[in-house]
Amino acid sequence: MKIQTRYFGEVQISEDEIVKFKQGLPGFNIEKEFVILPFSEEETPYHILQSVSTPSLAFVLGNPFVFFPDYEFELSESVTELLEIQSEKEVAVYIILTINEPFEKTTANLKAPVVINLNKGIGKQVVLNKEEYETKHFIMKEAVSKEGR
Amino acid sequence: MLVLTRKPNESIQIGEDIEIKVLSIDGDQIKLGIDAPRHVDIHRKEIYTAIQQENNSASQSPINLFETLNIVKKS
């Protein structure tokens, strides 16, 4: 099927690429179907979470472990049940990025990662109880300090 | 909004399977116990609101993302 997207124009997807979010996302409860599109053909930490039904609705996802190597959390039983997770291997974790200008001000929402069961095609934005994770973490903080700017 | 007065150890039943119990009161802190089915998500309101707001901001990321991210790649 063909869908219209926020960043890539018209895109051809197959039904089995659709990830179902039974409860939508916080703030977007009626949006239940998304596809994950890699940002570029080259290896990239960025992906796009595109709504299937609303062309203008898309989120920029990041690979959390690229930006925050120590990022970790445990999924509650209710989440593993909802996502029908049998093994860690079928799970993908993304963080939603809020792109700001300049790009150095871009933040990641570590409080509410997007967790997806790749085999089953179901996902959920999980709200973590960990207090050290907030909705806005600068993704460039470490890079900036390493370069001594 | 429905307003009910409860004392410690008294509960409110919502529907068939949700119970909210006042466990203790200490000054302006009230400890609540919540029994609900697993599929019901329970969050502190301000955290859920913060995530809704962040999702809203994130969905407004600039449409010229390619330029933005490509600049990052080159630098």
Backbone of each chain as ProteinMPNN parsed JSONL, in Angstrom:
{"seq_chain_A": "MKIQTRYFGEVQISEDEIVKFKQGLPGFNIEKEFVILPFSEEETPYHILQSVSTPSLAFVLGNPFVFFPDYEFELSESVTELLEIQSEKEVAVYIILTINEPFEKTTANLKAPVVINLNKGIGKQVVLNKEEYETKHFIMKEAVSKEGR", "coords_chain_A": {"N_chain_A": [[0.839, -1.205, 0.0], [0.273, 2.335, -0.504], [1.412, 5.166, 1.28], [1.059, 8.548, 2.462], [3.622, 10.66, 3.628], [5.181, 12.614, 6.257], [7.864, 13.38, 5.945], [8.948, 12.09, 3.728], [7.344, 12.203, 1.492], [5.301, 10.364, -0.794], [5.18, 6.967, 0.098], [5.902, 3.56, -0.381], [4.605, 0.902, 1.365], [4.453, -2.3, 3.052], [1.748, -4.246, 4.353], [2.595, -5.793, 6.526], [4.552, -4.324, 7.683], [3.427, -2.535, 9.327], [3.106, -1.175, 12.525], [1.247, -1.786, 15.349], [-0.242, 0.274, 17.717], [-1.984, -0.212, 20.381], [-3.112, 1.534, 22.213], [-2.656, 3.967, 21.152], [-0.521, 6.906, 21.246], [0.576, 8.813, 24.089], [-1.225, 11.787, 24.125], [-1.855, 11.424, 21.523], [-4.037, 9.635, 21.138], [-5.776, 8.482, 19.321], [-4.31, 7.595, 17.26], [-3.353, 4.715, 15.96], [-1.816, 3.188, 14.307], [1.376, 2.854, 12.959], [4.326, 3.266, 10.916], [7.757, 2.346, 10.803], [10.326, 4.107, 9.476], [13.512, 4.05, 8.079], [15.847, 6.725, 8.423], [17.762, 7.254, 6.506], [19.361, 5.587, 3.703], [21.852, 4.798, 4.33], [23.638, 3.523, 7.204], [22.085, 4.578, 10.126], [21.386, 6.4, 13.144], [18.931, 7.478, 13.282], [15.426, 7.274, 12.919], [12.16, 7.342, 11.434], [8.994, 7.627, 12.852], [6.155, 7.099, 11.472], [2.807, 8.063, 11.162], [0.227, 6.017, 9.897], [-2.275, 6.815, 9.055], [-2.371, 9.595, 9.236], [-0.812, 11.851, 7.386], [0.725, 14.149, 8.121], [1.639, 13.59, 10.623], [4.408, 12.632, 12.294], [7.147, 11.226, 14.045], [10.498, 11.8, 15.116], [12.721, 9.266, 15.64], [15.265, 7.999, 17.785], [18.116, 5.852, 18.112], [18.517, 4.757, 21.242], [20.847, 3.798, 22.454], [22.991, 4.695, 21.077], [23.147, 7.38, 21.697], [22.906, 7.452, 24.442], [24.66, 5.466, 26.06], [24.436, 4.116, 28.499], [21.827, 3.722, 28.952], [19.102, 2.124, 30.396], [16.41, -0.048, 31.307], [13.777, -1.86, 32.935], [11.155, -3.823, 31.688], [7.806, -3.794, 32.714], [5.67, -6.48, 33.839], [3.137, -6.186, 32.857], [3.543, -4.764, 30.546], [5.188, -6.458, 28.984], [3.389, -8.453, 28.623], [1.279, -7.18, 27.246], [2.632, -6.522, 24.912], [3.217, -8.958, 24.042], [5.708, -10.209, 24.426], [8.207, -12.58, 24.097], [10.913, -13.075, 24.05], [13.992, -11.254, 24.54], [15.157, -10.705, 22.158], [13.297, -10.085, 20.219], [12.633, -7.518, 20.601], [12.571, -4.046, 19.99], [13.93, -0.907, 20.852], [13.273, 2.502, 20.946], [13.954, 6.029, 21.217], [12.057, 9.008, 21.432], [12.801, 11.883, 19.653], [13.021, 15.376, 20.093], [13.43, 17.636, 17.791], [15.377, 20.458, 17.717], [16.235, 23.856, 16.854], [19.213, 25.644, 17.193], [20.546, 22.41, 16.093], [21.982, 21.301, 18.165], [20.489, 21.714, 20.4], [18.674, 19.756, 20.483], [16.513, 17.361, 21.994], [15.991, 14.301, 23.866], [13.456, 12.016, 24.757], [13.719, 10.27, 27.429], [12.162, 9.292, 29.357], [9.933, 8.129, 28.339], [10.167, 5.711, 26.41], [9.804, 4.233, 23.117], [8.663, 1.095, 22.665], [8.927, -1.852, 20.856], [7.56, -4.844, 19.621], [9.061, -6.657, 17.357], [8.514, -9.0, 15.942], [5.771, -9.425, 16.291], [4.695, -7.054, 15.569], [3.665, -5.071, 17.264], [3.423, -2.182, 19.344], [4.354, 0.139, 21.966], [4.337, 3.21, 23.705], [6.138, 3.443, 26.423], [5.801, 4.415, 29.773], [8.243, 5.172, 32.002], [9.117, 4.383, 35.399], [11.43, 5.309, 36.424], [13.208, 7.741, 38.119], [15.458, 9.134, 37.318], [15.302, 9.488, 34.635], [14.105, 11.751, 32.28], [11.793, 13.832, 30.393], [13.174, 15.44, 28.702], [16.292, 15.238, 27.559], [19.385, 16.47, 26.666], [20.769, 15.478, 23.597], [23.269, 15.943, 22.68], [24.941, 16.571, 24.688], [27.072, 15.04, 25.8], [28.768, 14.781, 23.58], [29.406, 17.444, 23.136], [30.813, 18.137, 25.481], [32.97, 16.426, 25.297], [34.347, 17.384, 23.132], [35.267, 19.612, 24.186], [34.037, 22.105, 23.991]], "CA_chain_A": [[0.0, 0.0, 0.0], [1.011, 3.596, -0.518], [0.973, 6.151, 2.272], [1.688, 9.861, 2.4], [4.404, 10.834, 4.852], [5.585, 13.983, 6.569], [9.231, 13.718, 5.533], [9.414, 11.402, 2.52], [6.332, 12.178, 0.444], [4.602, 9.089, -0.898], [6.059, 5.824, 0.379], [5.28, 2.241, -0.536], [4.867, 0.015, 2.505], [3.624, -3.506, 3.033], [0.9, -4.347, 5.549], [3.252, -6.391, 7.694], [5.465, -3.353, 8.298], [2.663, -1.652, 10.211], [3.189, -1.468, 13.956], [-0.008, -1.373, 15.979], [-0.213, 0.821, 19.071], [-3.387, -0.387, 20.775], [-3.619, 2.687, 22.969], [-2.108, 5.191, 20.58], [0.569, 7.463, 22.038], [0.049, 9.901, 24.926], [-1.461, 12.989, 23.331], [-2.313, 11.012, 20.192], [-4.664, 8.356, 21.475], [-6.53, 7.856, 18.228], [-3.356, 7.124, 16.252], [-3.059, 3.343, 16.395], [-0.957, 2.481, 13.344], [2.548, 3.593, 12.505], [5.411, 2.49, 10.321], [9.081, 2.885, 11.115], [11.078, 4.274, 8.238], [14.872, 4.51, 8.365], [16.012, 8.084, 7.945], [18.5, 7.233, 5.243], [19.75, 4.233, 3.304], [23.078, 4.466, 5.057], [23.441, 3.228, 8.625], [21.739, 5.825, 10.797], [20.692, 6.232, 14.426], [17.64, 8.161, 13.216], [14.323, 6.667, 12.185], [10.924, 8.127, 11.488], [7.779, 6.903, 13.227], [5.159, 7.785, 10.652], [1.419, 7.613, 11.26], [-0.277, 5.481, 8.628], [-3.495, 7.5, 8.616], [-2.213, 11.048, 9.234], [0.474, 12.133, 6.742], [1.533, 15.19, 8.768], [2.097, 13.171, 11.948], [5.574, 11.751, 12.321], [8.106, 11.507, 15.103], [11.867, 11.378, 14.835], [13.173, 8.325, 16.658], [16.7, 7.776, 17.85], [18.591, 4.657, 18.795], [18.944, 5.316, 22.529], [22.158, 3.335, 22.9], [23.989, 5.521, 20.398], [23.255, 8.668, 22.385], [22.972, 7.234, 25.895], [25.102, 4.07, 26.146], [24.08, 3.487, 29.774], [20.366, 3.705, 29.087], [18.533, 0.796, 30.658], [15.199, -0.121, 32.12], [13.112, -3.154, 32.878], [9.751, -3.724, 31.316], [6.906, -4.427, 33.677], [4.995, -7.654, 33.308], [1.954, -5.791, 32.086], [3.989, -4.348, 29.205], [5.615, -7.63, 28.213], [2.156, -9.168, 28.285], [0.588, -6.415, 26.204], [3.407, -6.59, 23.666], [3.395, -10.389, 23.767], [7.152, -10.406, 24.289], [8.7, -13.864, 24.592], [12.358, -12.992, 24.264], [14.559, -9.922, 24.371], [15.609, -10.548, 20.777], [12.27, -9.557, 19.323], [12.269, -6.179, 21.069], [13.335, -2.867, 19.575], [13.664, 0.258, 21.704], [13.627, 3.798, 20.364], [13.537, 7.197, 21.985], [11.522, 10.066, 20.575], [13.616, 13.09, 19.7], [12.419, 16.665, 19.753], [14.489, 18.328, 17.05], [15.342, 21.906, 17.925], [17.255, 24.61, 16.139], [20.133, 24.78, 16.453], [20.39, 20.987, 16.356], [22.609, 20.995, 19.466], [19.467, 21.825, 21.453], [17.756, 18.619, 20.343], [16.385, 16.581, 23.219], [15.429, 12.955, 23.77], [12.547, 11.667, 25.839], [14.138, 8.981, 28.007], [11.114, 8.886, 30.304], [8.882, 7.361, 27.663], [10.672, 5.097, 25.185], [8.884, 3.463, 22.276], [9.099, -0.306, 22.694], [8.223, -2.545, 19.778], [7.776, -6.263, 19.363], [9.282, -6.688, 15.909], [7.861, -10.169, 15.347], [4.318, -9.334, 16.34], [4.238, -5.774, 15.025], [2.92, -4.242, 18.203], [4.288, -1.25, 20.043], [3.778, 0.965, 23.028], [5.224, 4.178, 24.343], [6.11, 3.017, 27.822], [6.195, 5.451, 30.729], [9.095, 4.533, 33.007], [9.041, 4.923, 36.752], [12.755, 5.727, 36.884], [13.21, 9.193, 38.291], [16.595, 9.799, 36.672], [14.984, 9.729, 33.229], [13.118, 12.805, 32.112], [11.273, 13.927, 29.026], [14.096, 16.231, 27.879], [17.733, 15.102, 27.795], [20.133, 16.903, 25.481], [21.483, 14.33, 23.032], [24.624, 16.331, 22.296], [25.68, 17.018, 25.869], [28.357, 14.344, 25.915], [29.586, 15.148, 22.432], [29.883, 18.806, 23.325], [31.832, 18.225, 26.521], [34.152, 15.705, 24.837], [35.106, 18.231, 22.22], [35.766, 20.72, 24.981], [33.485, 23.393, 23.568]], "C_chain_A": [[0.869, 1.249, 0.0], [0.491, 4.514, 0.574], [1.699, 7.468, 2.027], [2.417, 10.096, 3.709], [4.85, 12.28, 5.028], [6.939, 14.333, 5.932], [9.637, 13.138, 4.183], [8.423, 11.435, 1.362], [5.631, 10.835, 0.409], [5.579, 7.93, -0.727], [5.259, 4.536, 0.213], [5.615, 1.398, 0.689], [4.052, -1.256, 2.344], [2.902, -3.609, 4.377], [1.677, -4.84, 6.767], [4.327, -5.479, 8.298], [4.751, -2.483, 9.324], [2.78, -2.12, 11.653], [1.933, -0.922, 14.611], [0.234, -0.911, 17.415], [-1.658, 0.808, 19.573], [-3.955, 0.833, 21.465], [-3.162, 4.006, 22.357], [-0.881, 5.633, 21.355], [-0.023, 8.555, 22.922], [-0.054, 11.193, 24.106], [-1.995, 12.68, 21.94], [-3.023, 9.658, 20.31], [-5.379, 7.687, 20.316], [-5.602, 7.322, 17.135], [-2.863, 5.733, 16.645], [-2.097, 2.61, 15.46], [0.172, 3.376, 12.843], [3.454, 2.67, 11.695], [6.723, 3.166, 10.701], [9.893, 2.917, 9.838], [12.483, 4.73, 8.591], [15.073, 5.891, 7.754], [16.816, 8.147, 6.652], [18.898, 5.8, 4.922], [21.048, 3.806, 3.976], [22.706, 4.129, 6.507], [23.181, 4.543, 9.366], [21.106, 5.544, 12.157], [19.286, 6.829, 14.405], [16.637, 7.357, 12.396], [13.113, 7.583, 12.296], [9.781, 7.199, 11.871], [6.623, 7.65, 12.571], [3.768, 7.202, 10.891], [0.957, 7.129, 9.892], [-1.442, 6.334, 8.116], [-3.353, 9.018, 8.522], [-0.851, 11.42, 8.649], [1.352, 13.133, 7.511], [2.096, 14.744, 10.115], [3.25, 12.17, 11.856], [6.491, 12.192, 13.447], [9.493, 11.085, 14.633], [12.306, 10.483, 15.982], [14.689, 8.245, 16.632], [16.978, 6.418, 18.456], [19.169, 5.113, 20.14], [20.386, 4.986, 22.874], [23.302, 4.032, 22.179], [24.237, 6.801, 21.201], [23.462, 8.511, 23.889], [23.358, 5.772, 26.148], [24.672, 3.369, 27.438], [22.574, 3.335, 29.966], [19.867, 2.294, 29.357], [17.277, 0.903, 31.51], [14.648, -1.526, 32.01], [11.657, -2.943, 32.509], [8.907, -4.424, 32.367], [6.211, -5.606, 33.0], [3.8, -7.266, 32.456], [2.352, -5.373, 30.675], [4.426, -5.556, 28.377], [4.403, -8.454, 27.782], [1.439, -8.487, 27.126], [1.294, -6.553, 24.855], [3.72, -8.035, 23.256], [4.866, -10.753, 23.558], [7.56, -11.745, 24.912], [10.193, -13.784, 24.892], [12.851, -11.592, 23.923], [14.889, -9.632, 22.904], [14.564, -9.907, 19.87], [11.88, -8.119, 19.663], [13.18, -5.108, 20.473], [12.931, -1.702, 20.469], [14.136, 1.513, 20.984], [13.273, 4.895, 21.36], [13.042, 8.251, 21.003], [12.362, 11.322, 20.768], [12.753, 14.314, 19.384], [13.525, 17.493, 19.118], [14.336, 19.83, 17.252], [16.394, 22.562, 17.056], [17.877, 25.592, 17.111], [20.04, 23.322, 16.918], [20.975, 20.56, 17.705], [21.591, 21.023, 20.606], [18.448, 20.685, 21.393], [17.728, 17.772, 21.61], [15.75, 15.217, 22.937], [14.549, 12.707, 24.988], [12.915, 10.281, 26.374], [13.083, 8.43, 28.966], [10.114, 7.94, 29.633], [9.371, 6.799, 26.329], [9.568, 4.385, 24.405], [9.44, 2.038, 22.192], [8.255, -1.086, 21.686], [8.58, -4.021, 19.764], [7.847, -6.431, 17.846], [8.561, -7.858, 15.245], [6.351, -10.0, 15.245], [3.795, -8.034, 15.735], [3.333, -5.0, 15.97], [3.881, -3.386, 19.015], [3.546, -0.486, 21.115], [4.805, 1.999, 23.458], [5.087, 3.961, 25.839], [6.554, 4.171, 28.72], [6.973, 4.786, 31.86], [8.932, 5.195, 34.361], [10.379, 5.436, 37.271], [12.844, 7.252, 36.95], [14.357, 9.878, 37.573], [16.334, 10.076, 35.198], [13.848, 10.731, 33.109], [12.678, 12.872, 30.655], [12.213, 14.714, 28.114], [15.546, 16.016, 28.323], [18.431, 15.577, 26.53], [20.911, 15.722, 24.911], [22.943, 14.658, 22.739], [25.504, 16.64, 23.503], [27.066, 16.377, 25.95], [29.305, 14.726, 24.795], [30.204, 16.517, 22.645], [31.009, 18.84, 24.35], [33.12, 17.509, 26.091], [35.026, 16.568, 23.94], [35.599, 19.49, 22.921], [35.257, 22.079, 24.56], [32.917, 24.167, 24.738]], "O_chain_A": [[2.021, 1.235, 0.433], [-0.718, 4.631, 0.775], [2.795, 7.502, 1.466], [1.9, 9.774, 4.778], [4.889, 13.059, 4.075], [7.131, 15.446, 5.442], [10.571, 13.637, 3.554], [8.635, 10.764, 0.351], [5.39, 10.229, 1.453], [6.657, 7.91, -1.322], [4.1, 4.445, 0.616], [6.788, 1.207, 1.009], [3.078, -1.288, 1.592], [3.387, -3.122, 5.398], [1.459, -4.379, 7.888], [4.94, -5.825, 9.308], [5.394, -1.776, 10.1], [2.581, -3.294, 11.964], [1.594, 0.251, 14.453], [0.839, -1.621, 18.217], [-2.452, 1.689, 19.242], [-5.139, 1.139, 21.325], [-3.276, 5.054, 22.993], [-0.262, 4.826, 22.048], [-1.025, 9.167, 22.55], [0.913, 11.625, 23.479], [-2.522, 13.56, 21.259], [-2.648, 8.679, 19.664], [-5.571, 6.471, 20.317], [-6.058, 6.671, 16.195], [-2.049, 5.594, 17.558], [-1.618, 1.526, 15.792], [-0.05, 4.492, 12.372], [3.352, 1.446, 11.783], [6.789, 4.38, 10.894], [10.12, 1.889, 9.2], [12.642, 5.702, 9.329], [14.53, 6.189, 6.69], [16.569, 9.004, 5.804], [18.785, 4.909, 5.765], [21.309, 2.618, 4.165], [21.6, 4.418, 6.964], [23.952, 5.496, 9.25], [20.373, 4.567, 12.312], [18.538, 6.709, 15.376], [16.956, 6.834, 11.328], [13.059, 8.476, 13.141], [9.616, 6.125, 11.293], [6.178, 8.691, 13.054], [3.58, 5.987, 10.827], [1.252, 7.742, 8.867], [-1.585, 6.551, 6.913], [-4.123, 9.667, 7.813], [0.163, 11.316, 9.34], [2.573, 12.985, 7.551], [2.936, 15.435, 10.693], [3.087, 11.034, 11.409], [6.595, 13.378, 13.758], [9.643, 10.141, 13.857], [12.271, 10.882, 17.146], [15.315, 8.405, 15.584], [16.171, 5.893, 19.222], [20.201, 5.783, 20.172], [21.076, 5.785, 23.508], [24.45, 3.969, 22.619], [25.375, 7.243, 21.362], [24.114, 9.338, 24.526], [22.494, 4.937, 26.418], [24.558, 2.144, 27.46], [22.111, 2.877, 31.011], [20.186, 1.369, 28.609], [17.117, 1.82, 32.315], [15.006, -2.284, 31.109], [11.014, -1.998, 32.966], [9.251, -5.505, 32.845], [6.169, -5.715, 31.775], [3.486, -7.925, 31.464], [1.606, -5.594, 29.721], [4.074, -5.665, 27.202], [4.398, -9.069, 26.716], [1.045, -9.132, 26.155], [0.659, -6.682, 23.809], [4.397, -8.285, 22.258], [5.217, -11.498, 22.644], [7.298, -12.008, 26.086], [10.671, -14.357, 25.871], [12.239, -10.857, 23.148], [14.899, -8.481, 22.467], [14.903, -9.265, 18.876], [10.934, -7.568, 19.101], [14.402, -5.252, 20.457], [11.758, -1.528, 20.801], [15.257, 1.572, 20.479], [12.416, 4.72, 22.227], [13.548, 8.366, 19.887], [12.602, 11.764, 21.892], [11.877, 14.275, 18.52], [14.428, 17.984, 19.794], [13.276, 20.396, 16.983], [17.325, 21.911, 16.582], [17.151, 26.311, 17.797], [19.522, 23.037, 17.998], [20.525, 19.586, 18.31], [21.813, 20.419, 21.655], [17.484, 20.659, 22.158], [18.762, 17.499, 22.219], [15.078, 15.012, 21.926], [14.862, 13.134, 26.099], [12.48, 9.259, 25.842], [13.112, 7.256, 29.335], [9.53, 7.07, 30.278], [9.046, 7.323, 25.263], [8.543, 3.992, 24.961], [10.549, 1.818, 21.706], [7.028, -0.986, 21.672], [9.746, -4.397, 19.882], [6.836, -6.357, 17.148], [8.058, -7.733, 14.128], [5.733, -10.38, 14.25], [2.609, -7.917, 15.426], [2.369, -4.361, 15.549], [4.995, -3.801, 19.332], [2.316, -0.461, 21.172], [5.995, 1.702, 23.563], [4.052, 4.258, 26.436], [7.564, 4.822, 28.452], [6.439, 3.947, 32.586], [8.652, 6.389, 34.466], [10.474, 5.93, 38.395], [12.589, 7.95, 35.969], [14.265, 11.061, 37.246], [17.08, 10.831, 34.575], [12.793, 10.595, 33.729], [13.118, 12.092, 29.81], [12.073, 14.667, 26.892], [15.972, 16.553, 29.346], [18.096, 15.128, 25.434], [21.628, 15.038, 25.642], [23.762, 13.755, 22.569], [26.688, 16.938, 23.348], [28.078, 17.051, 26.136], [30.491, 14.965, 25.021], [31.385, 16.725, 22.369], [32.035, 19.485, 24.133], [34.219, 17.919, 26.463], [36.255, 16.502, 23.976], [36.268, 20.329, 22.316], [35.938, 23.09, 24.737], [32.412, 25.275, 24.559]]}, "seq_chain_B": "MLVLTRKPNESIQIGEDIEIKVLSIDGDQIKLGIDAPRHVDIHRKEIYTAIQQENNSASQSPINLFETLNIVKKS", "coords_chain_B": {"N_chain_B": [[-17.042, 17.248, 38.227], [-17.075, 14.402, 40.245], [-17.292, 14.424, 43.725], [-16.05, 12.91, 46.583], [-15.969, 12.1, 50.054], [-13.517, 10.565, 52.009], [-12.13, 8.399, 54.499], [-9.001, 7.339, 56.054], [-8.147, 4.036, 55.036], [-10.563, 3.648, 53.837], [-12.293, 3.084, 50.735], [-12.658, 3.659, 47.175], [-14.661, 2.434, 44.666], [-14.307, 1.879, 41.285], [-16.119, 1.2, 38.546], [-16.16, -2.281, 37.604], [-13.715, -3.336, 38.354], [-11.755, -1.656, 39.47], [-10.12, -0.358, 42.235], [-9.605, 2.197, 44.548], [-7.767, 3.064, 47.279], [-7.54, 4.853, 50.3], [-4.632, 4.956, 51.965], [-2.994, 6.158, 53.906], [-2.658, 9.269, 55.708], [-0.596, 12.027, 55.898], [0.054, 14.966, 57.043], [0.135, 17.086, 54.292], [0.351, 15.031, 52.566], [-0.96, 12.314, 50.889], [-1.371, 8.917, 50.885], [-2.116, 6.622, 48.417], [-3.599, 3.545, 47.52], [-3.84, 1.51, 44.686], [-5.835, -0.692, 42.966], [-6.021, -2.322, 40.014], [-6.869, -3.682, 36.777], [-4.254, -5.188, 34.774], [-4.056, -4.102, 32.21], [-4.74, -1.509, 32.473], [-3.295, 1.571, 32.448], [-1.497, 3.345, 34.885], [-0.621, 6.467, 36.01], [1.311, 9.103, 37.511], [-0.258, 12.164, 37.33], [1.071, 14.568, 36.483], [3.332, 13.632, 35.241], [2.352, 12.144, 33.118], [1.11, 14.19, 31.709], [3.348, 15.725, 31.049], [4.564, 14.016, 29.244], [2.668, 13.851, 27.215], [2.827, 16.52, 26.362], [5.481, 16.629, 25.516], [5.443, 14.803, 23.415], [3.788, 16.21, 21.725], [5.42, 18.463, 21.135], [7.529, 17.088, 19.948], [6.335, 16.107, 17.666], [6.198, 18.313, 16.155], [8.597, 18.694, 14.986], [11.047, 20.172, 12.786], [10.216, 20.449, 9.335], [12.134, 20.482, 7.449], [13.949, 18.51, 7.985], [15.843, 16.892, 6.75], [17.89, 18.561, 5.821], [18.748, 19.537, 8.291], [19.61, 17.18, 9.68], [21.46, 16.186, 7.868], [23.4, 18.144, 7.871], [24.413, 17.735, 10.386], [25.522, 15.226, 10.055], [27.609, 15.728, 8.283], [29.274, 17.355, 9.753]], "CA_chain_B": [[-16.276, 16.206, 38.91], [-17.7, 13.796, 41.427], [-16.468, 14.626, 44.925], [-16.405, 12.0, 47.671], [-15.114, 12.226, 51.238], [-13.095, 9.251, 52.48], [-11.185, 8.364, 55.616], [-7.99, 6.294, 55.839], [-8.631, 2.65, 54.913], [-11.788, 3.563, 53.048], [-11.98, 2.935, 49.313], [-13.61, 4.004, 46.129], [-14.705, 1.412, 43.627], [-14.644, 2.434, 39.973], [-16.484, 0.105, 37.661], [-16.106, -3.624, 38.161], [-12.425, -3.893, 38.752], [-10.749, -0.693, 39.929], [-10.338, 0.112, 43.603], [-8.617, 3.163, 45.031], [-7.903, 3.055, 48.737], [-6.725, 5.818, 51.045], [-3.857, 4.142, 52.905], [-2.612, 6.962, 55.072], [-2.58, 10.711, 55.505], [0.458, 12.598, 56.738], [0.103, 16.366, 56.631], [-0.512, 17.271, 52.992], [0.645, 13.861, 51.728], [-1.943, 11.236, 51.004], [-0.901, 7.7, 50.216], [-3.233, 5.898, 47.825], [-3.333, 2.234, 46.936], [-4.72, 1.342, 43.531], [-5.965, -2.042, 42.401], [-6.66, -2.218, 38.701], [-6.361, -4.704, 35.867], [-2.94, -4.854, 34.221], [-4.075, -3.309, 30.976], [-5.024, -0.102, 32.783], [-2.069, 2.29, 32.8], [-1.684, 4.296, 35.98], [0.518, 7.381, 36.039], [1.161, 10.403, 38.15], [-0.829, 13.02, 36.29], [1.992, 15.56, 35.921], [4.267, 12.933, 34.356], [1.633, 11.825, 31.883], [0.923, 15.456, 30.995], [4.656, 16.104, 30.489], [4.832, 13.162, 28.076], [1.774, 14.346, 26.156], [3.368, 17.78, 25.839], [6.721, 16.352, 24.805], [5.052, 14.197, 22.137], [3.31, 17.299, 20.882], [6.587, 19.212, 20.638], [8.32, 16.227, 19.064], [5.641, 15.951, 16.381], [6.367, 19.577, 15.423], [9.984, 18.822, 14.535], [11.041, 20.903, 11.511], [9.943, 19.665, 8.151], [13.383, 20.429, 6.68], [14.787, 17.619, 8.787], [16.953, 16.368, 5.965], [18.998, 19.519, 5.892], [19.247, 19.576, 9.665], [20.362, 15.975, 10.022], [22.602, 16.06, 6.967], [24.446, 19.049, 8.364], [25.025, 17.066, 11.531], [26.327, 14.122, 9.556], [28.832, 16.233, 7.656], [30.16, 18.066, 10.679]], "C_chain_B": [[-17.022, 15.698, 40.13], [-16.765, 13.967, 42.63], [-16.959, 13.713, 46.037], [-15.463, 12.238, 48.846], [-14.798, 10.822, 51.763], [-12.148, 9.388, 53.661], [-10.111, 7.317, 55.308], [-8.629, 4.906, 55.916], [-9.993, 2.526, 54.23], [-11.429, 3.625, 51.568], [-13.029, 3.57, 48.423], [-13.532, 2.903, 45.087], [-15.106, 2.083, 42.317], [-14.914, 1.279, 39.027], [-16.346, -1.226, 38.388], [-14.787, -3.907, 38.866], [-11.348, -2.877, 39.139], [-11.119, -0.215, 41.331], [-9.221, 1.073, 43.981], [-8.837, 3.337, 46.526], [-7.008, 4.134, 49.344], [-5.962, 5.022, 52.109], [-3.468, 4.935, 54.148], [-2.567, 8.445, 54.694], [-1.528, 11.254, 56.459], [0.646, 14.047, 56.296], [-0.603, 16.542, 55.302], [-0.192, 16.114, 52.037], [-0.381, 12.769, 51.977], [-1.431, 10.036, 50.237], [-2.099, 6.897, 49.726], [-2.761, 4.537, 47.348], [-4.328, 2.017, 45.814], [-4.682, -0.105, 43.061], [-6.693, -1.915, 41.084], [-6.127, -3.327, 37.818], [-5.066, -4.234, 35.207], [-2.981, -3.96, 32.995], [-4.398, -1.843, 31.229], [-3.715, 0.568, 33.208], [-2.372, 3.303, 33.893], [-0.442, 5.166, 36.073], [0.233, 8.544, 36.967], [0.769, 11.38, 37.047], [0.208, 13.944, 35.65], [3.0, 14.903, 34.98], [3.597, 12.602, 33.036], [1.441, 13.088, 31.034], [2.23, 15.886, 30.334], [4.95, 15.282, 29.23], [3.917, 13.537, 26.91], [2.358, 15.597, 25.512], [4.629, 17.543, 25.019], [6.419, 15.703, 23.452], [4.542, 15.26, 21.176], [4.463, 18.091, 20.288], [7.355, 18.383, 19.629], [7.67, 16.107, 17.693], [5.754, 17.211, 15.539], [7.803, 19.752, 14.919], [10.017, 19.368, 13.112], [10.932, 19.985, 10.304], [11.204, 19.534, 7.288], [14.441, 19.596, 7.408], [16.025, 17.135, 8.039], [18.152, 17.279, 6.044], [19.611, 19.492, 7.279], [20.125, 18.367, 9.973], [21.577, 15.779, 9.118], [23.754, 16.964, 7.384], [25.184, 18.383, 9.515], [25.977, 15.968, 11.062], [27.666, 14.602, 9.016], [29.811, 16.797, 8.674], [30.954, 17.107, 11.559]], "O_chain_B": [[-17.532, 16.475, 40.938], [-15.572, 13.678, 42.537], [-18.137, 13.736, 46.395], [-14.286, 12.542, 48.648], [-15.696, 9.998, 51.939], [-11.448, 10.393, 53.793], [-10.286, 6.498, 54.406], [-9.513, 4.644, 56.732], [-10.512, 1.422, 54.067], [-10.383, 4.158, 51.197], [-14.115, 3.954, 48.856], [-12.444, 2.497, 44.681], [-16.123, 2.774, 42.252], [-14.025, 0.475, 38.746], [-16.406, -1.292, 39.616], [-14.749, -4.634, 39.858], [-10.161, -3.202, 39.136], [-12.228, 0.253, 41.591], [-8.042, 0.795, 43.76], [-9.921, 3.702, 46.981], [-5.857, 4.299, 48.94], [-6.562, 4.481, 53.037], [-3.592, 4.461, 55.277], [-2.453, 8.809, 53.524], [-1.556, 10.986, 57.66], [1.315, 14.32, 55.299], [-1.78, 16.206, 55.166], [-0.44, 16.213, 50.835], [-0.632, 12.363, 53.112], [-1.095, 10.144, 49.058], [-2.982, 6.536, 50.505], [-1.652, 4.399, 46.832], [-5.517, 2.301, 45.963], [-3.615, -0.658, 42.794], [-7.836, -1.46, 41.032], [-5.048, -3.86, 38.077], [-4.814, -3.034, 35.096], [-2.072, -3.164, 32.76], [-4.338, -1.025, 30.312], [-3.104, 0.179, 34.204], [-3.369, 4.023, 33.836], [0.669, 4.652, 36.201], [-0.918, 8.923, 37.186], [1.38, 11.418, 35.979], [0.236, 14.096, 34.428], [3.471, 15.533, 34.034], [4.19, 12.757, 31.969], [1.588, 13.06, 29.812], [2.229, 16.355, 29.196], [5.519, 15.797, 28.267], [4.344, 13.538, 25.755], [2.386, 15.727, 24.288], [4.833, 18.16, 23.973], [7.067, 16.02, 22.454], [4.821, 15.222, 19.977], [4.488, 18.359, 19.087], [7.782, 18.885, 18.59], [8.361, 16.015, 16.678], [5.445, 17.194, 14.347], [8.178, 20.838, 14.477], [9.128, 19.072, 12.314], [11.493, 18.89, 10.276], [11.329, 18.598, 6.498], [15.626, 19.925, 7.44], [17.103, 16.989, 8.614], [19.276, 16.844, 6.297], [20.831, 19.433, 7.433], [21.244, 18.51, 10.466], [22.604, 15.263, 9.557], [24.924, 16.601, 7.266], [26.409, 18.453, 9.612], [27.076, 15.803, 11.591], [28.708, 13.989, 9.246], [31.025, 16.728, 8.486], [31.747, 17.547, 12.393]]}, "name": "protein", "num_of_chains": 2, "seq": "MKIQTRYFGEVQISEDEIVKFKQGLPGFNIEKEFVILPFSEEETPYHILQSVSTPSLAFVLGNPFVFFPDYEFELSESVTELLEIQSEKEVAVYIILTINEPFEKTTANLKAPVVINLNKGIGKQVVLNKEEYETKHFIMKEAVSKEGRMLVLTRKPNESIQIGEDIEIKVLSIDGDQIKLGIDAPRHVDIHRKEIYTAIQQENNSASQSPINLFETLNIVKKS"}
